[in-house]
Amino acid sequence: MAGATLAAGAGWPVVAGASEGREPQRKPIPSSGERIPVIGMGTWITFNVPEDPDALAVRTRILDTFIRRGGGMIDSSPMYGRAEAVVGHGLRELGHPEGLFAATKVWTRSTATGREQHKKSRELWGVDTLDLQQVHNLQNWEAHLETLRERRAAGELRYIGVTTSHGRRHDELERILQREDLDFVQLTYNILDREAEQRLLPLAREHGVAVIANRPFRRKALINQFQGHPLPDWAAEIECANWPQFLLKFIVSHPDVTCAIPATSVVAHMEENMGALYGPLPDAEMRSRMVAYVQDL
Ligand SMILES: NC(=O)c1ccc[n+]([C@@H]2O[C@H](COP(=O)([O-])OP(=O)(O)OC[C@H]3O[C@@H](n4cnc5c(N)ncnc54)[C@H](OP(=O)(O)O)[C@@H]3O)[C@@H](O)[C@H]2O)c1
């Protein structure tokens, strides 16, 4: 894991973390027991860049930082414009590093187009087997889940699931969790958006479904809201040096959350975010303190 190395002479900065010999925090996927790093990365907007050498080089450095710091899951979707192609470009540049957990989605009303998207995604990422494919925003989910199960049986896919965000369609998601045999569900969960704690996270635990938390920073709004305020002194007890780490550790310390997928277009931000993969996670008492602290800001 985290064995990615750059082509010799690339001259990119050496980063700390995995290379310091510390083990990243991991959690198991309930359906298999496979343990994955609790910090993944998103690609919406941040990786939808044109065929511009400078923009592509920055994304490759972000990917390299992510993998070298011990990251695993990269989340994308055909909905994200060029993001899958840009991820694929970066992975090729990096020599297809070990440790990648390739997670993408199917996003179309058409069942036939969904089949094509599965094939296209494998080509764009440059992988024979996708680790995870999810039905994006529950669109045409019944038909797509059938396709995904077929592809899983054919060995082209390892795990299947569905996604939502922004707290939308939680009732429907609840029914799907009760009825379908899924490996993963993706939903919005962060320190201010905690509705999922009521029913969806307990249901995911009951049915043995891994949970990916999207929008960990509410698309930067949380960082903008809190960054003018100091971190509490006790954040040092869980090795949080900045607000992004505080926000990410809150999310992934929920017992029913498997990983969070913050997105960034800045190498230094990726460095900060990956710091949340190391050191202790808050316990239930500290999680309550974290919520109380931000509510007063
Ligand atoms: N329905 C779905 O399936 C669904 C819906 C929403 C999201 N998602 C997935 O979840 C991922 C994450 O959600 P998101 O992209 O909406 O929002 P997010 O991860 O909550 O926030 C991304 C924003 O945070 C900023 N940021 C990241 N790290 C930072 C740092 N250390 N310091 C300061 N700013 C930082 C980024 O700006 P910079 O570029 O300046 O760093 C970016 O604007 C998506 O990319 C996507 O993969 C899935």
The ligand as an ORCA input file, in Angstrom:
! r2SCAN-3c Opt
* xyz 0 1
  N     -24.091     12.593     -5.450
  C     -22.808     12.309     -5.416
  O     -22.416     11.211     -5.749
  C     -21.833     13.339     -4.955
  C     -22.283     14.642     -4.628
  C     -21.355     15.557     -4.151
  C     -20.012     15.194     -4.037
  N     -19.599     13.931     -4.395
  C     -18.172     13.533     -4.280
  O     -17.658     14.044     -3.062
  C     -16.492     14.825     -3.318
  C     -16.341     15.897     -2.249
  O     -17.417     16.808     -2.263
  P     -17.287     18.287     -2.852
  O     -16.239     18.289     -3.909
  O     -18.635     18.745     -3.217
  O     -16.900     19.190     -1.641
  P     -15.817     19.204     -0.441
  O     -14.821     18.101     -0.588
  O     -16.613     19.332      0.793
  O     -15.093     20.601     -0.686
  C     -14.266     20.828     -1.772
  C     -13.749     22.241     -1.630
  O     -12.958     22.331     -0.451
  C     -11.760     23.029     -0.733
  N     -10.666     22.430      0.056
  C     -10.292     21.128      0.090
  N      -9.278     20.940      0.958
  C      -9.005     22.168      1.470
  C      -8.044     22.639      2.415
  N      -7.191     21.803      3.022
  N      -8.032     23.958      2.705
  C      -8.898     24.822      2.110
  N      -9.830     24.439      1.204
  C      -9.883     23.112      0.892
  C     -11.514     22.862     -2.206
  O     -10.928     24.039     -2.702
  P      -9.410     24.014     -3.286
  O      -9.539     23.386     -4.635
  O      -9.051     25.461     -3.292
  O      -8.599     23.202     -2.332
  C     -12.893     22.676     -2.795
  O     -13.417     23.885     -3.228
  C     -16.749     15.343     -4.738
  O     -15.582     15.860     -5.324
  C     -17.295     14.110     -5.393
  O     -16.251     13.218     -5.731
  C     -20.501     13.001     -4.819
*
